[in-house]
Amino acid sequence: CIQSASYVPLAQLPPGIVATDVSWGPYLLALTPHSVLAGPYHHRSKGIIAAHRSIAEPPEQARTILAENRDTYVMVCGPRPPGGLAAPARSLSLWGKLRAGVVPDWLEPVGNTVGQAFAVYLVKR
């Protein structure tokens, strides 16, 4: 998810707010027309916490967090789990469910993610 070319498909989507691991925020800001819930900027701690929780919590709690922050998309990158998420909680998290191919009915996969560095999901309203 650090390759600029990986962001080309995402840049083609209508602009929105992307919830993802804080590490990918700068790439999204630089390479796409999207906004991000968080980036690695210490003065944006509320966004950092919300972004982490949006992928680290179980799907129904994540849905509430995403709705509160009016996120448009959720993006997960490869096998790297959210930082600090212990193994038992990983499988229960939104990240773990998406990695296992279990997509909640309130998320819609966007585009063909086969061979892509990350998967993007539209948050249904």
Secondary structure as a PSIPRED ss2 file (coil, helix, strand):
# PSIPRED VFORMAT (PSIPRED V4.0)

   1 C C   1.000  0.000  0.000
   2 I C   1.000  0.000  0.000
   3 Q C   1.000  0.000  0.000
   4 S H   0.000  1.000  0.000
   5 A H   0.000  1.000  0.000
   6 S H   0.000  1.000  0.000
   7 Y H   0.000  1.000  0.000
   8 V H   0.000  1.000  0.000
   9 P H   0.000  1.000  0.000
  10 L H   0.000  1.000  0.000
  11 A H   0.000  1.000  0.000
  12 Q C   1.000  0.000  0.000
  13 L C   1.000  0.000  0.000
  14 P C   1.000  0.000  0.000
  15 P C   1.000  0.000  0.000
  16 G C   1.000  0.000  0.000
  17 I E   0.000  0.000  1.000
  18 V E   0.000  0.000  1.000
  19 A E   0.000  0.000  1.000
  20 T C   1.000  0.000  0.000
  21 D C   1.000  0.000  0.000
  22 V H   0.000  1.000  0.000
  23 S H   0.000  1.000  0.000
  24 W H   0.000  1.000  0.000
  25 G H   0.000  1.000  0.000
  26 P H   0.000  1.000  0.000
  27 Y H   0.000  1.000  0.000
  28 L H   0.000  1.000  0.000
  29 L H   0.000  1.000  0.000
  30 A H   0.000  1.000  0.000
  31 L H   0.000  1.000  0.000
  32 T C   1.000  0.000  0.000
  33 P C   1.000  0.000  0.000
  34 H C   1.000  0.000  0.000
  35 S E   0.000  0.000  1.000
  36 V E   0.000  0.000  1.000
  37 L C   1.000  0.000  0.000
  38 A C   1.000  0.000  0.000
  39 G C   1.000  0.000  0.000
  40 P C   1.000  0.000  0.000
  41 Y C   1.000  0.000  0.000
  42 H H   0.000  1.000  0.000
  43 H H   0.000  1.000  0.000
  44 R H   0.000  1.000  0.000
  45 S H   0.000  1.000  0.000
  46 K H   0.000  1.000  0.000
  47 G H   0.000  1.000  0.000
  48 I H   0.000  1.000  0.000
  49 I H   0.000  1.000  0.000
  50 A H   0.000  1.000  0.000
  51 A H   0.000  1.000  0.000
  52 H H   0.000  1.000  0.000
  53 R H   0.000  1.000  0.000
  54 S H   0.000  1.000  0.000
  55 I H   0.000  1.000  0.000
  56 A H   0.000  1.000  0.000
  57 E C   1.000  0.000  0.000
  58 P C   1.000  0.000  0.000
  59 P H   0.000  1.000  0.000
  60 E H   0.000  1.000  0.000
  61 Q H   0.000  1.000  0.000
  62 A H   0.000  1.000  0.000
  63 R H   0.000  1.000  0.000
  64 T H   0.000  1.000  0.000
  65 I H   0.000  1.000  0.000
  66 L H   0.000  1.000  0.000
  67 A H   0.000  1.000  0.000
  68 E H   0.000  1.000  0.000
  69 N C   1.000  0.000  0.000
  70 R C   1.000  0.000  0.000
  71 D C   1.000  0.000  0.000
  72 T C   1.000  0.000  0.000
  73 Y E   0.000  0.000  1.000
  74 V E   0.000  0.000  1.000
  75 M E   0.000  0.000  1.000
  76 V E   0.000  0.000  1.000
  77 C E   0.000  0.000  1.000
  78 G C   1.000  0.000  0.000
  79 P C   1.000  0.000  0.000
  80 R C   1.000  0.000  0.000
  81 P C   1.000  0.000  0.000
  82 P C   1.000  0.000  0.000
  83 G C   1.000  0.000  0.000
  84 G C   1.000  0.000  0.000
  85 L C   1.000  0.000  0.000
  86 A C   1.000  0.000  0.000
  87 A H   0.000  1.000  0.000
  88 P H   0.000  1.000  0.000
  89 A H   0.000  1.000  0.000
  90 R H   0.000  1.000  0.000
  91 S C   1.000  0.000  0.000
  92 L C   1.000  0.000  0.000
  93 S C   1.000  0.000  0.000
  94 L H   0.000  1.000  0.000
  95 W H   0.000  1.000  0.000
  96 G H   0.000  1.000  0.000
  97 K H   0.000  1.000  0.000
  98 L H   0.000  1.000  0.000
  99 R H   0.000  1.000  0.000
 100 A C   1.000  0.000  0.000
 101 G C   1.000  0.000  0.000
 102 V C   1.000  0.000  0.000
 103 V C   1.000  0.000  0.000
 104 P C   1.000  0.000  0.000
 105 D C   1.000  0.000  0.000
 106 W C   1.000  0.000  0.000
 107 L E   0.000  0.000  1.000
 108 E E   0.000  0.000  1.000
 109 P E   0.000  0.000  1.000
 110 V C   1.000  0.000  0.000
 111 G C   1.000  0.000  0.000
 112 N C   1.000  0.000  0.000
 113 T C   1.000  0.000  0.000
 114 V C   1.000  0.000  0.000
 115 G C   1.000  0.000  0.000
 116 Q C   1.000  0.000  0.000
 117 A C   1.000  0.000  0.000
 118 F E   0.000  0.000  1.000
 119 A E   0.000  0.000  1.000
 120 V E   0.000  0.000  1.000
 121 Y E   0.000  0.000  1.000
 122 L E   0.000  0.000  1.000
 123 V E   0.000  0.000  1.000
 124 K C   1.000  0.000  0.000
 125 R C   1.000  0.000  0.000
